[in-house]
Amino acid sequence: MFGTSERPRLVVFRSLKYIYGQIVDDQQQKTLLSVSNLSKEFREEIKKAKTKTEASKLVGKMLAKKALEKNIKRVVFDRNGYAYHGRVRALAEGAREGGLEF
């Protein structure tokens, strides 16, 4: 899995409590943006989520919102070895609903 400047890589990491999404440009070896359910700017919205899956979907939407602000519309989805199920799937669906294409 490799992201370019035209199509960066959306990387998902999840722990038992939290989920993180990063958009990475592998050519420049640079993280362009990052969002998690620990992000201070979205903390109030995430508190409204009743489950970790709902919070993951919100993280995906917020990631897409920040990406579109930086003119990133197309990404390569890197689920980082996790099964495309549950929270990983919810983050991907949230990002798609937010306007990202992958």
N, C-alpha and C positions, 0 to 999 in steps of 0.2 A: 504494500500500500504506500503510495507516494503522492504528496500534494504539490501542486505547482502554484505559481503566482496567479495564473488564470483560474485555476480550480484547486483551492487549498483543501486540506484534509480536515474533516470534523472528527475529532477523537473523543471517545466516551470512556470515562473511568467511573466505576461505581464502587462504593464501600458498603458496609452494612447499613449505615445511616444516611450517607450523602451520595450525590451524583454530580459529576463534573462534565462539562462539555468545553472543548477547546477547538479553535480553528487555527491550524498550523500551516505555514508555508515552508515546506521541506527544502526547497531550493535555497532560500535565504537562512534556513535554520532558525526560524523566528515564530513565536506564538503571536498571532494577530489579535486574538481576543479570547477571553475565557469567562464562563458563567457557571455557577454552581448554586445549589440551594443554600449555600452559606453567604452568597453575595449580599452585601449590605444594601445596595440600591433596590433590591427586589424582595427584601426580607418580609415586608408587610403582605405582599401578594402571596408569597409562599406559605405564610402562616395560615392562610385561608384553606389550603389544600388539606384534605382529610387523610389521604394516604400518601405513601412514598411514590406511588405510580402517578398520582395527580400532580405531585410536586415535580416529578421528572418531566411531565408534559409541559408544565409551566416553564421549566428551565429550557426546554427546547424552543418554546415560543420566544423567550427572552433572548436566547442565543441568536435566533433568526432576526429578531428586531435589531440587535446590535450589529449583526453582520450586514444587514441591508443598509444601515447607516454608514457603513464603511464601503459600500458598493460591492459587496460580496454576495452573489446570487446563486452560484453553482459551487458545490463542494463534493468531495469524495468522502463517503461515509466509512469510517473505521470504527468498528464496534469493539476493537481491542481484544478479540478472542471470546467475548461474551456472547451467549446465545441471543439471537434476535427475538427476545421475549421479555415481557414484563416491563421493567423500568427502562431498559435500553430501547425497546420498541416505542414506549411512550415518549421518550426524548426525541426519537427520530420523527414520530408523527407530529409532535409539537413543532419541530423545526420545519417540517413540510407545510404545516398549516400557517406558520409564520412567513412563508414565502421562499424558503430555500429549496433548491432543486438538487437532487442526487439520485 
